[in-house]
């Protein structure tokens, strides 16, 4: 019987006694060997070679005081077409770059526009402004990064904006339809983020050795995931998405509802690799993890347990000096002071 937590007894037993056979420390191998073999296994399950950007079309261009903007259409090799926004700062190139990954928020009519302001004639401008006010302190983080001299790219994930689906309740149908063909929704997002990172690094305006991923909430999950999976990402800032699986599968947790959880569920590695160990595949790259003490989606005790595991992994990878974990006195949001702190940290990390 499915109870009020949507957790059947068999799932509860798995949650309470997780094995995670792919986690680091489960065998006698050293960190480098573990990372190499585990990363190869994970990449094989999502088939990253099947996805790259094979066509780019510029839809619109505009100019601001410190950067030029472009609206793009990207065609991935999986056949999908996604809208994107690209900001190019007015300065000497090549420049550092950010792959700016948008959040979920159960709001699908905007995606890339949540983090980068669209042109003034965009029909989504009002909704995007309201979103920035609600979660980003009234500022678009992508624009703030461009004003600092970063090339910034944000691409609509499957289900948002130019690829908008049928709303929150349709997410499980989307995931189930893909599973009919052995494809997970999470793998589509992962593959396309890997492809976007490669595309960004190959732009002539970009210093490909200084490409970072950056995101909040679902974007934070995507930021550490693509950093773990892509050699094109040199550093990352992951805001508002980290915890242990056991800790997140508790009463009221989004992981128990289905729906949005399918965007983070890789069937071939589920139950084999906990979230901190998955993120640990990025070690020893510079990584910044931030969570809010009042964040109802990620309770502080769950976050602290995950952060402790991250510190173990970065230490094993001889990269403790590259890892920053912090909990601030706020909720599930990413206000301007915290944005500035993350960007300041990233400036220093990429200079290193």
Secondary structure, 3 states (H helix, E strand, C coil): CCCCCCCCHHHHHHHHCCCCCCCCCCCCCCHHHHHHHHHHHHHHHHCHHHCCEEEEEEEEEEECCCEEEEEEEEEECCCCEEEEEEEEECCCCCEEEEEEECCCCCCCCCCHHHCCCCCCCCCCHHHHHHHHHHHCCCCCHHHHHHHCCCEEEEECCCECHHHECCCHHHHHHHHHHHHCCCCCHHHHHHHHHHHHHHHHHCCCCEEEEEEEEEEECHHHHHHHHHHHHCCCCCEEEEECCCCCHHHHCCCCCHHHCCHHHHHHCCCCCCCCCCHHHHHHHHCCCEEEEEEECCCCCCCHHHHHHHHHHHHHHHHHCCCHHHEEEEEECCCCCCCHHHHHHHHHHHHHHHHC
